[in-house]
Amino acid sequence: MPTDVTTAAGRGTVRRLAGTLHRRPRLRLALLLTAPLLWLAVLYLGSLAVLFVSAFWTTNSFTSQVVQVWSTDNFHELVTTPVFREVVLRSVGVALAVTALCAVIAFPVAFCTARVAKPRWRPLLVVAILTPLWASYLVKVYAWRLILSQGGLADWMLAPFGLSGPGFGLPATVLTLTYLWLPYMILPIHTALEQLPDSLLDASADLGARAGRTFRSVVLPMVLPSVAAGSVFTFSLSLGDYITVQIVGGKTQLIGNLVYSNIDLNLPMAAALATVPVVVIVLYLLAIRRTGALNSL
């Protein structure tokens, strides 16, 4: 008998709790989001806070131990040292070059998959675009190292034209990063083109607009937010990459390499260097905010 009473009381409590959650959707939403937001705040935002704070510490020049004394020397050195400025500008230039190449290559590919290919083939083409993402990052980069090496596939293909491959260096880094992040640009553009109403294209043709004018006045304004959304991935991933440049970059250094090389020797300086990509990406997001790209992510 007591067991039945306890069971009934437990059921009544559950019902009242369920009724309360049903009547208060905001409370239900808050309970659902508490765990992931707490995880985000502790691990992600917390680690960023530690990064920013440690960037203002210093290192003992004799023992290489971190000294928790507030100082702006790391940022002063970052701004005044020509090597650091050159590496930062080179890293931003590489990220912009990769983003531009991805956009140029992705648009015709996405147009073929979304507008030219038959509807039954489009899912298969999308899977084919996603297939490289399933392969290991290192496997793909080392494959490009073999392709670009002396006497490799690039030299063999260009030899009949009297040319040779780019070898290892900055062009090889840009080419490899473009290959790695290209699917992140193709997919948003493919989605935008697939959702583009045929009536707009028909109306443009009925008004006498040629293909070029239709592209500039109809297609490009509709797809531009998706291009900007894809650029968020290509730009940020290229800016923070340091493994690719180590494998195919030759003597080229990007900001990720400087962060990696300073972790053991000068941790506060590495933290100060690591804040640069964060600031650049935040500024980039603010710059493309007006395009509506952030709504497409």
Secondary structure as GFF3:
##gff-version 3
##sequence-region A 1 297
A	DSSP	alpha_helix	2	23	.	.	.	ID=ss1
A	DSSP	alpha_helix	25	39	.	.	.	ID=ss2
A	DSSP	pi_helix	40	45	.	.	.	ID=ss3
A	DSSP	alpha_helix	46	54	.	.	.	ID=ss4
A	DSSP	beta_strand	58	59	.	.	.	ID=ss5
A	DSSP	beta_strand	66	67	.	.	.	ID=ss6
A	DSSP	alpha_helix	73	80	.	.	.	ID=ss7
A	DSSP	alpha_helix	82	111	.	.	.	ID=ss8
A	DSSP	pi_helix	112	116	.	.	.	ID=ss9
A	DSSP	alpha_helix	122	134	.	.	.	ID=ss10
A	DSSP	alpha_helix	137	148	.	.	.	ID=ss11
A	DSSP	alpha_helix	153	158	.	.	.	ID=ss12
A	DSSP	three_ten_helix	159	161	.	.	.	ID=ss13
A	DSSP	alpha_helix	170	194	.	.	.	ID=ss14
A	DSSP	alpha_helix	198	206	.	.	.	ID=ss15
A	DSSP	alpha_helix	211	214	.	.	.	ID=ss16
A	DSSP	pi_helix	215	219	.	.	.	ID=ss17
A	DSSP	alpha_helix	220	240	.	.	.	ID=ss18
A	DSSP	alpha_helix	243	248	.	.	.	ID=ss19
A	DSSP	alpha_helix	255	262	.	.	.	ID=ss20
A	DSSP	alpha_helix	267	288	.	.	.	ID=ss21
A	DSSP	three_ten_helix	289	291	.	.	.	ID=ss22
A	DSSP	three_ten_helix	293	295	.	.	.	ID=ss23
###
